[in-house]
C-alpha cells in the first residue's frame, strides 16, 4: 500500500486547480477545500454550486472560479466545535501518480494553515499515513508553484489602498490586505506610529519613517487601536486634506471611542440602550446606583474595548467601592444596568455602508458575563430580527461610520444597543459565518470611488 505524509500536494484537473497543499487528517472523515462566494443555483432541474477557490495561502490575488453539481449537504463540526451544513460535490484528485474520486465539501478556511483538509474517506484502503513525514508523494517548490499559476496572475491596475494600523500580523489586517490584492489593488500596510505630517497651506504632506512621502493614495482603511486614537485620527484628517478617501472618518472614530458622547447621541436619536448613569463626585455614587436600578450593575471605563475595563458589581456595596475607587484616581466611568435575562449572550452585527453583511451570537464562558471573543466568548451563526438589523444600521449612521461592529443585547424590553466599535475584528465573525467581510470593505471603497473591477 502507498504511503502519504501529514501534508501532500493535491491536483484537481476537473476544477482547473494545478496544485493545492492539503493537511492529511485521519481524524477527519470528510475532505474540505477553501472556498469563497459559495452560491447554490438550479441547472437543468438539479442543484449546482458556484464558488471561488484561493488555492495558495496568503495569496488571494489568485482566484479560480468553479461550478459543480451538488451531490449532498453534510453536517460537519468545524474547528470551533460548531456544527454547520456544508455543500458537497464529487471530483477527481491526483496525489502523486494516484487518481482518486472523492466527495469534497466547501468551507471558509482563510484562518487555517492549509487551504485543504484531506479526510480519511478519501484515502482509506489506498494509502497509509506516516505522520512523521510530509510530501512523500512529491513536493513542489515555490518556483514551480509560481510557474503552475503564472496564467492566473492578474496585472495590477487597481487602486492604491493603505491599511493604517499597528500590527501587520493581526488576522483582520492580513485579511483586508489579502482581499484588496485579490481584487487587483495595491495594498500598503502603514504603521500609525511610523507616519508623521507636514502642515502647510501650500504643500501639506504625510511622510513615513525614512522620509517617503505618502501622498499618492486613493483610500485609507483605518484600523487604529485605542492607545493611538488621537494620533491616528490626526493622520486621517491630514489624509482627508490631501483628498484621500478614508473608509471611516477621524470624527466618526473619535466619537465612537467616547462612550459617554456616543451614548448621548444614541439617546438623542431614539436608540434604546441599557439605562446608563454618569457622575463626577463620589457624593452622588449612591444615587447613581439607584438611578440604574441598583446592583447587579455594570461599570465601564469610557474608552474600554474588547471587554477590557468592564466590571460587574454584584452588590450595591461592591458597586460603591469600585465606583469610588475609579473616581479617586480621576478615571471617568459609566454605570449601566445589568441585563440579567441575556444570560451572558450578545449579538455582533458587522455593518458596511449601511448594510448588515454578517451577524454572530457571542456566548460568555461559564462564570463570565462578558461575551467578547477576546474574553473567551464563543461565536456562532445567528439570524437577527428585522428590529435588530434596523437598530444596527441606525446606530452606525448616527456615528457617521461606514464600517462598524455593533453590539446588541436581547432584553425583556426588546433589543438594546451596547456599543459601536469603529475597528471591529474580523476573525471571530468570519469564522462563525463563513462570510468574506474583508472583501465587503474593499468593495465599499470601490463603490465610493466609482471603481469598476
Protein Blocks (a to p, Z undefined) as FASTA:
>chain_A
ZZddfbdcdddfknopabacddddfkbmbdcdddehiacddeehiacddddddfbghiak
bccddddddfbdcddddfkopacddddddddddehjaccddddddddfklpmbfbdcdfk
lmgokbccdfkbghklopadfklmmmmmmmmpccdfbdcdddddfblkbmklmmmmmmmm
mnopacddddfklgccdddfklgcdddehiiacklcfbdcddddfklmmmmmmmmmmmmm
nopacfbafklmmmmmmmmlmmmmmmmnopacddddddfblklmmmmmmmnopaaddddd
fkbgehiaiacdfbfklmmmmmmmmmmnopacddddddfknnopacddddeehiafbdcd
ddddehiabfbfklopacddddddfklmmmmmmmmmmnopabdcddddddfkbpcdfbdc
fbbcfklmmmmnopafklmmmmmmmmmnopaZZ
